[in-house]
Each structure stands twice: as C-alpha cells, then as structure tokens.
Amino acid sequence: MMNDQKRLHPIVIALRFLRLLRELLFPIIIFVFFGGNRSFGLYSLLGAGLVIVLLLIFSVLWWYRFSYRIEEDELRVEYGVLIQKKRYIHREKIQSINVSQGIVQRVFNLVKIQVETAGGGHEAEVVLAAITRTDASQLQTTLMNKANLTKDTGHQLPNENHIDDVTRFTLSTKDLLIAATTSGRIGVILSALAAFSSQIDEFIPEDFYMTAYEQFVHLGTIIITGLVIAFLIIAWLLSILGSVLKYGGFSIEKQGDDLIISQGILEKKQITIPVRKIQAVRIQESIIREPLGYVTVYVESAGSVSEKSEDFSTLLFPLLHRKKLKSFLTDLLPDYCEQVNIHTLPERSKFRYIFRLVLPAIVIFVPVAITIRPWGALTLAIIPILYSLAIAQYNAAGVGFSNTLYTSISRAISKTTYIVPKKKIQSLQKQQSKFQQRKQLSTVKISIMSKSSIGKQARVVDLDNTYVEEVLTWFSRK
C-alpha cells in the first residue's frame, strides 16, 4: 500500500556516493598529488581516504532517512541527514510525473520518478532515484490515474477500457537520422571539449602549448587543414551519435487527457504532460531543416524543469515534415488547429529590418577591412549575409488571430511560430518608439506561462499600427 512508509532501493547509496565523489573529485586529486612534500603526501592520502569513508557513511544515512508515502491525496516525502525535512505535495498541484530509466536502473530493473509542480523552479519538486516498477505504477495510478508500467520498457500501457482513445506517433529511423544529422549539436560537443580543456589547463606545463604550436606550424597548410576538417567531422559524428542515443525510440501518444512522451536508447525517459497544462505550441524551423520542409515541435507548459530542455520548453516531436504538422496537431492537440490568417509586415518595415542588422556590420567591418589588409577584406562578406538574414526576418514575421487562437511568427536565425489559445495569454502589450510612430508601426508582445521562472514572450516588431490596435481590441473582448 502506498500509504505505508517506503524507502528507495539500496542502489541509491551507490548513486549518491558517486555523485558526491564526482563533485569533490578535482579537489581530492589536487589535495593528493599537489599537496607538497612526501610526508605531507602521506597525510593527503589518509585525508582523502577519510573523506571517501565519510561520503560513504553520509550516503548510507541519506538513503536511510529518505522515505515517501501517499496519504490523504498527498505525496509526502521526508529526508535529510542532519536536519529532517518534510515535503507534502497535493495531487492537484502535480503537473506531471516523469519516468526515466538509466543504465543503473535498467540493470536492477528499476525506474526513476520525477514529480513536477508549477512552482518547482528549475528542478523537479521530488526525485525518486530508484524505485520498483510496481511502486512507480502505484504512484502514477494514485496521483495521475495512470495504468501500470510495462515489464519490458518501463513505459505505461493505455487503459484497456479506453484503448480506442490512444493516438500514437513514432519517429521513424529515416527521420531519426535526418534529425541527428541536422540537429546542430556539434556546437554542444565543441563547447564540452572547451570546458574539459579549461578544467585540465592548470595541470599542463607552461611550455607545452609553445612546443605544440611550433610542431603544428611545421606540418604545412594542407596537413593542418586536413586535421581541422577531420576534427570537425569527428565532432559532427559524435553529435549524430548523441542525438541518436537521445531520440532513439521516440514516440508520443495521447491517452485520455494526457500526452505521454517516451525516448532514449541508453537512458529511457517518459514524460507525462496533461493537455490542460499546455500554454502554447512552439514550432521551430532551423535554417538547415526549413529548406528540407521539416520542423521541430515544442510545447510551453507551467512546471519545473526536470531536464535541460531547449529554452525551457518541452520537446513534443523532434522532427516532423511540415505537411504532416496539421494532422499531428489535429490528433494530439485539436484546440490548436483553428484556421488563422497571418497579417504580414508592411513594405515600410523592410528598411528598418535591414537597418538594424546591416548598419552595425558596416560600422564594424569596413574599418577592419581598411586597416587590416588584405585579410581584413574577408570580413566584408558578412555584410551581404546579414542583409539576406534581414530580408528573411522581414518576410517571415507576422501575427494573426481567430476566435480562440493567437499566432505569432518571427525569426532570429531560425523561424519560430507560437500558437497560443487566447485564454492562455497572460498579457498582450503594444510598444511604439518615436521612430515607429513616424512610420505608423508598432511592436506587439505576448507573455505566457512556461517552465522558465520569468515566463515566455513572443514578439513581432514593426507591424502596421492599425492592425496592432485590432489585436488589442480582440484580446480585450471576453
């Protein structure tokens, strides 16, 4: 029974210990290997051993003092080693219960549960790092009225009495590979490598970089270029592998009033999103995927962030052809499918878009081209690129509304479309500078609730002022 006090699986002791050890790993290494003379080094080893023993004892006590139960429609958690804490969460405050299964959990046939609430901030309100599937199923049944978890994947099965109500979409192998190759995650790989190099920089001798540079220069231009290209290809292949592992087995299904997202090869994850908690749909078209006709679909929902999702949004589907978008939303989120006519920007707005991007580039790069010859002239190639981007931003931007929906389209580099029900808009604001007044233009901005503590905004700049007034009138009507 879930009203009985329960503890996590003992494997949590090892997980907690490894987490604490990882946080203290660099200080321990520095303390042991750079602690001074030989006699002091012996004390360093003893001190490091004592720290490890204390971490292990702390991990055991943390596991022993952590317990949870369900009582009076509340999830009640008690934890803390030195200070005992109690956290009570009523079932009506729970936004979602997310299920994941990492490598360790899979070995011991366990799952990880993350309970999210609207006020949870940037982390899940409660994390149960390792519990049995039976306990996880009972938690979901009691708190979210869900069916049991399957024995082979840790994911939920639809209720047999409502099997006809289940709508399911899966990511095909072809689309998975397209998503992986066009994800742009190579930047994440390069950033990780840069962060790692900064961590080990202080352990590298000072003359290492000078010696390496001298040897590198003597390799010749062709070999250096080949090495750089090979490095980028390897980073790109690693980014593809990371995307495949992350999105492999991706599926989304609608069970009653909930959307259930499952994904992951090494670490299986399951996210449950109540449809009533969704505030907006965001459609992203990157500069690589847009010409191919593919989009990425996100939802904005109130709640905590159980993982580092992009821009505090929840990924609804990683790759979907634009032709399938309407049927996708019709089956999963029919309230977001009403026809909306988009009002594009007037011709007089075009110059302002070009001015904002191109003028700063001219001010910066023309002096560079003049003072640094001949290579400085290469920077002038950025100007036509920015001009093309400005035109693309102008052509993409627009807003529209229907009886129940508001749609906002804009572009920074990627094209972004927000579809927001009128009742989910927290505020709608008109902004107008002195320069915009001369051209009878305005900026319109909406605010919605999201996982971010400051909410989410969608803004379109330099709309016709008369149309913005129509938008304000529409929003003010009940």
QUIWO-V702553 format. One record per backbone hydrogen bond with DSSP energy under -1.0 kcal/mol. CO is the residue of the C=O (numbers start at 1). NH is the residue of the N-H. E is the energy in kcal/mol with one decimal. If there is no record, write none. Layout:
BEGIN
co->CO nh->NH e->E
co->CO nh->NH e->E
END
This chain:
BEGIN
co->1 nh->4 e->-1.3
co->2 nh->70 e->-3.2
co->6 nh->68 e->-2.2
co->9 nh->12 e->-2.3
co->10 nh->13 e->-2.0
co->11 nh->15 e->-2.0
co->12 nh->16 e->-3.1
co->13 nh->17 e->-2.3
co->14 nh->18 e->-2.6
co->15 nh->19 e->-1.9
co->16 nh->20 e->-2.4
co->17 nh->21 e->-2.7
co->18 nh->22 e->-2.3
co->19 nh->23 e->-1.7
co->20 nh->24 e->-1.3
co->24 nh->28 e->-2.1
co->25 nh->29 e->-2.4
co->26 nh->30 e->-2.6
co->27 nh->31 e->-2.3
co->28 nh->32 e->-2.3
co->29 nh->33 e->-2.7
co->30 nh->34 e->-1.8
co->37 nh->41 e->-1.7
co->38 nh->42 e->-1.4
co->39 nh->43 e->-1.4
co->40 nh->44 e->-1.9
co->41 nh->45 e->-2.1
co->42 nh->46 e->-2.2
co->43 nh->47 e->-2.9
co->44 nh->48 e->-2.8
co->45 nh->49 e->-2.4
co->46 nh->50 e->-2.4
co->47 nh->51 e->-2.3
co->48 nh->52 e->-2.2
co->49 nh->53 e->-2.2
co->50 nh->54 e->-2.5
co->51 nh->55 e->-2.5
co->52 nh->56 e->-2.0
co->53 nh->57 e->-2.5
co->54 nh->58 e->-2.7
co->55 nh->59 e->-2.2
co->56 nh->60 e->-2.1
co->57 nh->61 e->-2.4
co->58 nh->62 e->-2.6
co->59 nh->63 e->-2.2
co->60 nh->64 e->-2.4
co->61 nh->65 e->-2.3
co->67 nh->78 e->-2.6
co->68 nh->6 e->-2.4
co->69 nh->76 e->-3.2
co->73 nh->91 e->-2.3
co->74 nh->71 e->-2.4
co->75 nh->89 e->-2.1
co->76 nh->69 e->-1.8
co->77 nh->87 e->-3.0
co->78 nh->67 e->-2.6
co->79 nh->85 e->-3.9
co->85 nh->79 e->-2.2
co->87 nh->77 e->-2.9
co->89 nh->75 e->-3.0
co->90 nh->93 e->-1.6
co->96 nh->116 e->-2.8
co->98 nh->114 e->-2.4
co->99 nh->270 e->-4.3
co->100 nh->112 e->-3.3
co->101 nh->268 e->-2.4
co->102 nh->106 e->-2.3
co->103 nh->107 e->-1.9
co->104 nh->108 e->-1.6
co->105 nh->110 e->-3.5
co->111 nh->131 e->-2.3
co->112 nh->100 e->-2.3
co->113 nh->128 e->-2.9
co->114 nh->98 e->-2.9
co->115 nh->125 e->-1.5
co->115 nh->126 e->-1.6
co->116 nh->95 e->-2.9
co->116 nh->96 e->-1.3
co->117 nh->120 e->-1.5
co->120 nh->123 e->-1.1
co->126 nh->115 e->-3.0
co->128 nh->113 e->-2.5
co->130 nh->9 e->-2.8
co->131 nh->111 e->-2.3
co->132 nh->136 e->-2.3
co->133 nh->137 e->-2.7
co->134 nh->138 e->-2.2
co->135 nh->139 e->-2.4
co->136 nh->140 e->-2.3
co->137 nh->141 e->-2.6
co->138 nh->142 e->-2.5
co->139 nh->143 e->-2.9
co->140 nh->144 e->-2.2
co->140 nh->146 e->-1.3
co->148 nh->157 e->-1.6
co->155 nh->150 e->-3.5
co->159 nh->162 e->-2.0
co->162 nh->165 e->-1.7
co->163 nh->166 e->-1.2
co->167 nh->254 e->-2.8
co->169 nh->252 e->-2.8
co->172 nh->176 e->-2.4
co->173 nh->177 e->-2.2
co->174 nh->178 e->-2.1
co->175 nh->179 e->-2.8
co->176 nh->180 e->-2.3
co->177 nh->181 e->-2.4
co->178 nh->182 e->-1.5
co->184 nh->187 e->-1.2
co->185 nh->189 e->-1.8
co->186 nh->190 e->-2.5
co->187 nh->191 e->-2.2
co->188 nh->192 e->-2.3
co->189 nh->193 e->-2.3
co->190 nh->194 e->-2.2
co->191 nh->195 e->-2.5
co->192 nh->196 e->-2.4
co->193 nh->197 e->-2.4
co->194 nh->198 e->-1.8
co->195 nh->199 e->-1.4
co->196 nh->200 e->-1.6
co->200 nh->203 e->-1.4
co->201 nh->204 e->-1.3
co->205 nh->208 e->-1.3
co->207 nh->211 e->-2.2
co->208 nh->212 e->-2.7
co->209 nh->213 e->-2.5
co->210 nh->214 e->-2.2
co->211 nh->215 e->-2.1
co->212 nh->216 e->-2.3
co->213 nh->217 e->-2.4
co->214 nh->218 e->-1.2
co->216 nh->219 e->-1.3
co->217 nh->220 e->-1.1
co->220 nh->224 e->-2.3
co->221 nh->225 e->-2.6
co->222 nh->226 e->-2.3
co->223 nh->227 e->-2.5
co->224 nh->228 e->-2.4
co->225 nh->229 e->-2.5
co->226 nh->230 e->-2.5
co->227 nh->231 e->-2.5
co->228 nh->232 e->-2.3
co->229 nh->233 e->-2.5
co->230 nh->234 e->-2.4
co->231 nh->235 e->-2.4
co->232 nh->236 e->-2.4
co->233 nh->237 e->-2.6
co->234 nh->238 e->-2.3
co->235 nh->239 e->-2.0
co->236 nh->240 e->-2.1
co->237 nh->241 e->-2.4
co->238 nh->242 e->-2.5
co->239 nh->243 e->-2.1
co->240 nh->244 e->-2.5
co->241 nh->245 e->-2.5
co->242 nh->246 e->-1.9
co->243 nh->247 e->-3.1
co->244 nh->248 e->-1.6
co->245 nh->265 e->-2.2
co->247 nh->250 e->-1.5
co->248 nh->264 e->-1.5
co->250 nh->171 e->-2.4
co->251 nh->262 e->-2.7
co->252 nh->169 e->-3.0
co->253 nh->260 e->-3.0
co->254 nh->167 e->-1.3
co->255 nh->258 e->-1.7
co->257 nh->275 e->-2.7
co->258 nh->255 e->-2.3
co->259 nh->273 e->-3.2
co->260 nh->253 e->-2.0
co->261 nh->271 e->-2.7
co->262 nh->251 e->-2.4
co->263 nh->269 e->-3.2
co->268 nh->101 e->-4.3
co->269 nh->263 e->-2.1
co->270 nh->99 e->-2.9
co->271 nh->261 e->-3.1
co->273 nh->259 e->-2.8
co->274 nh->277 e->-1.7
co->275 nh->278 e->-1.4
co->277 nh->302 e->-1.1
co->280 nh->300 e->-2.7
co->281 nh->419 e->-2.7
co->282 nh->298 e->-3.3
co->283 nh->417 e->-2.4
co->284 nh->296 e->-2.5
co->285 nh->415 e->-2.7
co->286 nh->290 e->-2.9
co->289 nh->294 e->-2.1
co->290 nh->293 e->-1.4
co->293 nh->322 e->-3.2
co->295 nh->320 e->-2.3
co->296 nh->284 e->-3.0
co->297 nh->316 e->-2.6
co->297 nh->317 e->-2.0
co->298 nh->282 e->-2.5
co->299 nh->314 e->-2.4
co->300 nh->279 e->-3.8
co->300 nh->280 e->-1.3
co->307 nh->309 e->-2.0
co->309 nh->312 e->-1.5
co->310 nh->313 e->-2.0
co->314 nh->299 e->-2.4
co->317 nh->297 e->-2.4
co->320 nh->295 e->-2.7
co->321 nh->324 e->-1.7
co->324 nh->328 e->-2.2
co->325 nh->329 e->-2.6
co->326 nh->330 e->-2.4
co->327 nh->331 e->-2.2
co->328 nh->332 e->-2.0
co->329 nh->333 e->-2.3
co->333 nh->336 e->-2.1
co->334 nh->337 e->-1.3
co->343 nh->399 e->-1.6
co->346 nh->349 e->-1.7
co->347 nh->350 e->-1.4
co->349 nh->353 e->-1.6
co->350 nh->354 e->-2.2
co->351 nh->355 e->-3.0
co->352 nh->356 e->-2.0
co->353 nh->357 e->-1.1
co->354 nh->358 e->-2.9
co->355 nh->359 e->-1.3
co->358 nh->362 e->-2.3
co->359 nh->363 e->-2.4
co->360 nh->364 e->-1.8
co->361 nh->365 e->-3.0
co->362 nh->366 e->-1.6
co->365 nh->369 e->-2.5
co->366 nh->370 e->-1.8
co->367 nh->371 e->-2.5
co->368 nh->372 e->-2.4
co->372 nh->376 e->-1.8
co->374 nh->377 e->-1.4
co->375 nh->378 e->-1.7
co->376 nh->379 e->-1.4
co->377 nh->380 e->-1.4
co->378 nh->381 e->-1.6
co->379 nh->382 e->-1.7
co->380 nh->383 e->-1.1
co->382 nh->386 e->-2.5
co->383 nh->387 e->-2.2
co->384 nh->388 e->-2.3
co->385 nh->389 e->-2.1
co->386 nh->390 e->-2.5
co->387 nh->391 e->-2.1
co->388 nh->392 e->-2.2
co->389 nh->393 e->-2.6
co->390 nh->394 e->-2.3
co->391 nh->395 e->-2.6
co->392 nh->396 e->-1.8
co->393 nh->397 e->-1.7
co->398 nh->409 e->-2.9
co->399 nh->343 e->-3.9
co->400 nh->407 e->-2.9
co->404 nh->422 e->-3.4
co->405 nh->402 e->-2.5
co->406 nh->420 e->-3.0
co->407 nh->400 e->-2.0
co->408 nh->418 e->-3.0
co->409 nh->398 e->-2.0
co->410 nh->416 e->-3.2
co->414 nh->412 e->-1.5
co->415 nh->285 e->-2.6
co->416 nh->410 e->-2.3
co->417 nh->283 e->-2.9
co->418 nh->408 e->-2.1
co->419 nh->281 e->-2.3
co->420 nh->406 e->-2.6
co->421 nh->424 e->-1.6
co->422 nh->425 e->-1.2
co->427 nh->447 e->-2.2
co->429 nh->445 e->-2.6
co->431 nh->443 e->-3.2
co->433 nh->437 e->-2.0
co->434 nh->438 e->-1.3
co->436 nh->441 e->-2.6
co->440 nh->465 e->-2.3
co->442 nh->463 e->-3.2
co->443 nh->431 e->-3.1
co->444 nh->460 e->-2.2
co->445 nh->429 e->-3.3
co->446 nh->458 e->-1.9
co->447 nh->426 e->-2.6
co->447 nh->427 e->-1.2
co->448 nh->456 e->-2.6
co->452 nh->455 e->-1.5
co->456 nh->448 e->-2.7
co->458 nh->446 e->-2.2
co->460 nh->444 e->-2.0
co->463 nh->442 e->-2.3
co->464 nh->468 e->-1.9
co->465 nh->469 e->-1.8
co->466 nh->470 e->-1.4
co->467 nh->471 e->-2.1
co->468 nh->472 e->-2.3
co->469 nh->473 e->-2.2
co->470 nh->474 e->-2.6
co->471 nh->475 e->-2.4
co->472 nh->476 e->-1.9
co->473 nh->477 e->-1.0
END
